[in-house]
Amino acid sequence: MTPRRTSAGRLVAVLAASVALLSGCMGSVDPDELPGVYRNDETGAELRLESDGKFSATGVVTDGFSDPADFGGRWEWLGERASSDFVYLSVENGGLGLSAGIQIYPSGRNSLEFRPDPDGPPSLKLARQTAP
């Protein structure tokens, strides 16, 4: 084997190991762990996911350019029924006007992201708040 071929083999092995480690760190989302309060300290936006399937949002900009809105309704985890893991917010009341619903995406175990374009960057990231 030539040195060039050996180096390429090592690089492939290191990259494969890195991908395995990173995917293990992300892990799957346990929907029973989703309820809680998520907040963006910079904007003051807050999302509460209740264990009974209800949610309330305060001061949230869902698309990155609208005014902050307060709204509420029901939430549902669609991880096993969708091509990617996300929480679906069925908006029933509040300041969003007509909205069929909103998808938010887990980012690690302790944060959620609003992504108007699922392949684009988040418009808002909310971190789980710990109980005082």
Secondary structure, DSSP 8 states (H G I E B T S, - for coil): --HHHHHHHHHHHHHHHHHHHHHHHH----GGG--EEEE-TTT--EEEE-TTSEEEEEEE-SSSSS--EEEEEEEEE-TTTSSS--EEEEEEEETT-S-S-EEEEE-SSSEEEE-SSTTS--SEEEEE----
